[in-house]
Amino acid sequence: MAERKRPLVIVTRKLPDVIETRMMELFETRLNHDDVALDREQMVAAMAEADVLVPTVTDRIDADLLAKSGPQLRLIASFGTGVDHIDLAAARARGLTVTNTPGVLTEDTADMTMALILAVARRLAEGERLVRGGQWTGWSPTGMLGARLGGKRLGIIGMGRIGQAVARRARAFGLSVHYHNRNRVHPEVEAELDATFWPSLDQMLSRMDIVSVNCPRTPATFHLLSARRLKLLKRDALIVNTSRGEVIDETALAQMLKQGELAGAGLDVFEREPNVNPKLLKLPNVVLLPHMGSATLEGRIDMGQKVIVNIRSFADGHVPPDRVLETEF
């Protein structure tokens, strides 16, 4: 009996060496050694050849691009948790299976969320710039005063895996946990986290000292924190976003920070990545990071392993464990 043909897997970005090596062993694999994002023409060519495409969140796979894909393309095994970069309805219409890598980045992203909360509250970036700039003249009783975390109220927007992981960390720092979510979490989870549920986002925002954005990017969450909602926050409130930049109206946020209507912000994501709003770059009370919330080697390897399992399951005729369900389309 002839050996089954190995699927042609095209990977759009550089992945950890251990993952790429395993892919080469298992599949007919085409890698992106230069780690330069494929342009539109290159994406069209890749989708015309590949049996399996492994894109990342930087690849915009819209209906027009999917319409140009070859008939042999049956699986899009995305390297990442979010799938808002893929037109899922168009993929379903073409009979394509889409998978992602959920769950593996929860702890890493929650760690970064707490790091940003600490950095903004205690003015870490400002202090670091002061030292590097040679402007520090020594300790002072009133120098670089920040805010204590203990006893403050943290409002989490989006109480999924990451939101709950943030809540667990926040409790260890003495923060009071509050949350707004599309659906109230299970009573046992709420009790474990000692978390207060707010059905109204507006009401929660007006009472919080710190707000953490941990909800996914969907049409419903685009500019969820609009100019109107940002105005509800207290003047001494802090806001941190490790989710998606589009959830916050960046222009309104920058204006409020500049005018002192908000105390500070920590942003790992931006509306038009990799471009950052120039107004934010000029503000001293904002910590800006290059979308590195999930950037640990262990996390990236875990993601790659999930991609491999999804491809192998699909190639063997099974339903991939991380298939994006039709109800999510």
C-alpha positions in Angstrom: 0.0 0.0 0.0 1.4 3.4 -0.9 2.3 5.7 1.9 -0.1 8.5 2.5 1.1 11.8 1.1 2.2 14.2 3.8 0.2 17.5 3.9 2.0 20.6 2.7 2.1 22.9 5.7 3.0 26.6 5.0 4.0 28.6 8.1 3.8 32.4 7.7 6.2 33.5 10.5 9.3 32.2 12.3 8.3 29.8 15.2 10.5 28.3 17.9 13.2 26.0 16.5 11.9 23.0 18.4 8.5 23.5 16.8 9.8 24.0 13.3 12.0 20.9 13.6 9.1 18.8 14.6 6.9 20.1 11.8 9.7 19.3 9.3 9.7 15.7 10.7 5.9 15.3 10.5 4.8 17.3 7.5 5.9 18.6 4.1 6.7 22.0 5.7 7.6 25.3 4.2 9.0 27.7 6.9 9.6 31.5 7.0 13.2 31.7 8.1 13.4 35.5 7.6 10.4 36.1 9.9 9.1 38.9 7.6 5.4 39.0 7.4 4.1 37.8 4.0 2.6 40.5 1.8 -0.7 40.1 0.1 0.7 38.5 -3.0 2.8 36.0 -1.0 -0.3 35.1 1.1 -2.3 34.4 -2.1 0.5 32.2 -3.4 0.8 30.3 -0.1 -3.0 29.7 0.1 -3.0 28.5 -3.5 -0.5 25.7 -2.7 -0.9 24.8 1.0 -3.0 21.9 2.3 -2.6 23.5 5.7 -1.9 27.2 6.5 -0.4 28.2 9.8 -0.9 31.9 10.1 -0.5 34.2 13.1 -2.4 37.2 14.5 -0.5 39.5 12.1 -2.0 37.8 9.0 -5.3 39.3 7.9 -7.2 36.5 6.2 -10.3 38.1 4.8 -13.0 36.9 2.5 -11.2 38.1 -0.6 -8.0 36.2 0.3 -10.0 33.1 1.1 -11.7 33.3 -2.3 -8.3 33.0 -3.9 -7.3 29.9 -1.9 -6.8 26.6 -3.7 -9.2 23.7 -3.4 -6.6 21.6 -1.5 -6.6 24.1 1.4 -8.7 22.4 4.1 -7.3 23.6 7.4 -6.2 27.0 8.8 -4.3 26.1 12.0 -3.8 29.5 13.5 -0.8 30.1 15.8 -2.6 32.1 18.5 -5.7 32.3 20.7 -7.6 35.0 19.0 -9.3 34.4 15.6 -10.5 38.0 14.8 -7.8 38.2 12.1 -9.7 35.5 10.1 -13.0 35.9 8.4 -14.6 32.9 10.0 -17.9 33.1 8.1 -16.0 33.1 4.8 -13.9 30.2 5.9 -16.9 28.2 6.9 -18.6 29.0 3.5 -15.5 27.4 1.8 -15.7 24.3 4.0 -12.5 25.2 5.8 -11.7 24.1 9.4 -10.1 26.7 11.6 -8.2 25.9 14.8 -6.5 28.1 17.4 -4.3 27.6 20.5 -6.5 28.4 23.5 -5.5 28.2 27.1 -1.7 28.0 26.9 -1.1 31.8 27.3 -3.3 32.4 30.2 -0.7 32.5 32.9 1.8 34.5 30.9 -0.7 37.2 30.0 -1.9 37.4 33.5 1.6 37.8 34.7 2.1 40.7 32.3 -1.1 42.3 33.3 0.0 42.4 37.0 3.4 43.6 35.8 1.8 46.5 34.1 -0.5 47.3 37.0 2.6 47.5 39.2 4.6 49.4 36.7 1.9 52.1 36.3 1.0 52.3 40.0 4.6 52.6 41.1 5.8 54.6 38.2 8.5 52.1 37.3 9.1 53.3 33.7 9.3 56.9 34.8 11.9 56.0 37.5 13.9 53.9 35.0 14.0 56.8 32.5 15.1 59.1 35.3 18.1 57.0 36.2 19.1 56.3 32.6 18.8 60.0 31.8 21.2 60.9 34.5 18.6 63.1 36.2 18.3 61.3 39.5 19.8 63.4 42.3 19.2 60.9 45.1 16.5 59.7 47.4 13.8 62.1 48.6 10.9 61.6 50.9 8.5 62.9 48.2 10.4 61.7 45.2 8.6 59.4 42.6 5.6 58.8 44.8 3.2 56.2 43.4 0.1 54.4 44.6 -0.1 51.4 47.0 -2.0 48.5 45.5 -3.3 47.0 48.8 -6.9 48.1 49.5 -7.6 49.3 46.0 -10.5 48.1 43.8 -9.6 46.3 40.6 -12.2 46.1 37.9 -11.7 43.3 35.4 -13.4 43.6 32.0 -13.8 40.0 30.7 -13.7 37.2 33.3 -12.6 34.4 31.1 -9.4 32.3 31.7 -7.1 35.3 31.7 -9.4 37.5 33.7 -9.7 34.9 36.4 -5.9 34.3 36.4 -5.5 38.1 36.9 -8.0 38.0 39.8 -6.0 35.3 41.6 -2.9 37.4 41.3 -4.6 40.6 42.3 -5.9 39.0 45.6 -2.4 38.2 46.6 -1.6 41.9 46.3 -4.5 42.9 48.5 -6.7 44.2 45.7 -10.5 43.9 45.9 -11.7 42.1 42.8 -14.6 43.3 40.7 -15.6 42.3 37.3 -18.0 42.9 34.3 -18.6 40.0 31.9 -21.2 39.1 29.3 -22.3 36.3 31.6 -21.8 36.0 35.3 -19.2 33.3 36.2 -20.1 30.2 38.2 -20.8 31.0 41.9 -18.0 28.7 43.0 -15.5 30.7 40.9 -16.9 33.9 42.2 -16.5 32.7 45.8 -13.0 31.5 45.2 -11.9 34.8 43.8 -14.1 36.8 46.2 -15.2 38.7 43.2 -18.0 41.2 42.9 -20.1 41.0 39.7 -21.3 44.2 38.0 -24.0 43.8 35.3 -23.5 47.4 34.3 -20.0 48.2 33.0 -20.7 51.9 33.4 -21.5 51.6 37.1 -18.4 49.5 37.7 -16.0 51.8 35.9 -17.1 54.8 38.0 -16.1 53.1 41.2 -12.8 51.4 40.3 -9.2 52.5 41.2 -7.7 50.2 38.5 -9.3 48.8 35.4 -7.8 45.8 33.5 -9.0 45.0 30.0 -9.1 41.2 29.4 -11.9 40.7 27.0 -11.5 39.4 23.4 -11.8 41.6 20.3 -15.2 41.1 18.8 -17.6 43.5 17.0 -19.3 44.0 20.3 -16.1 45.0 22.1 -14.8 47.5 19.5 -14.3 50.7 21.5 -16.1 49.2 24.4 -14.2 51.7 26.4 -15.4 54.7 24.4 -14.7 58.3 25.2 -18.0 58.4 27.1 -17.1 55.4 29.2 -13.5 56.6 29.9 -15.0 59.8 31.3 -16.7 57.7 33.9 -13.3 56.7 35.5 -12.0 58.6 38.5 -9.2 61.1 37.9 -6.8 59.0 40.0 -7.7 55.7 38.2 -5.3 53.6 36.2 -6.1 51.5 33.2 -4.2 48.5 31.8 -4.8 46.6 28.5 -3.3 43.3 27.6 -6.2 42.2 25.4 -6.7 44.0 22.1 -6.0 47.6 21.3 -9.3 48.1 19.5 -11.2 47.7 22.8 -10.2 51.2 23.9 -10.7 54.5 22.1 -7.0 55.4 22.0 -7.4 59.0 20.9 -9.8 59.7 23.8 -7.5 57.9 26.2 -4.5 59.9 25.2 -6.4 63.1 25.5 -7.6 62.3 29.1 -4.1 61.2 30.2 -2.6 64.4 28.8 -5.2 66.6 30.6 -4.8 64.8 33.9 -8.3 63.2 33.8 -6.7 59.8 34.3 -3.6 59.0 36.4 -1.9 56.5 34.2 -2.1 53.6 31.7 -0.2 50.5 30.8 -0.7 49.3 27.2 0.7 46.1 25.7 -1.7 46.4 22.6 -2.7 49.2 20.3 -5.4 50.0 17.8 -3.2 50.0 14.7 -0.3 47.8 15.6 2.6 48.1 15.0 1.8 51.8 14.8 1.4 53.6 18.1 -0.6 56.7 18.6 2.0 59.6 18.6 0.1 61.3 21.4 0.7 58.3 23.7 4.4 58.3 22.9 4.8 61.8 24.4 3.1 61.0 27.7 5.2 60.2 30.8 2.4 58.5 32.7 1.9 55.6 30.2 3.9 52.4 30.0 4.0 51.1 26.4 5.0 47.6 25.5 5.4 45.9 22.1 2.5 43.3 22.4 4.7 41.0 24.6 2.1 39.8 27.1 2.3 36.2 26.0 5.9 36.4 24.9 7.6 33.5 26.9 9.5 30.8 25.2 7.5 28.2 27.1 4.3 29.7 25.9 5.3 29.9 22.3 6.4 26.2 22.4 3.1 25.2 24.0 1.3 27.1 21.2 3.3 25.3 18.5 2.6 22.0 20.1 -1.1 22.7 19.9 -0.8 23.6 16.3 1.0 20.3 15.6 -1.7 18.3 17.4 -4.4 20.1 15.5 -2.8 19.4 12.1 -2.0 15.7 12.9 -5.6 15.1 14.1 -7.0 16.7 11.0 -4.7 14.8 8.7 -5.7 11.6 10.4 -9.3 12.3 9.7 -10.3 13.3 13.3 -11.8 16.5 14.6 -9.0 18.7 15.8 -9.2 19.4 19.6 -9.0 23.1 19.1 -11.4 23.5 16.3 -13.2 26.9 16.4 -16.8 25.7 16.7 -19.5 26.9 14.2 -21.3 28.6 17.1 -18.3 30.9 17.4 -18.4 31.9 13.7 
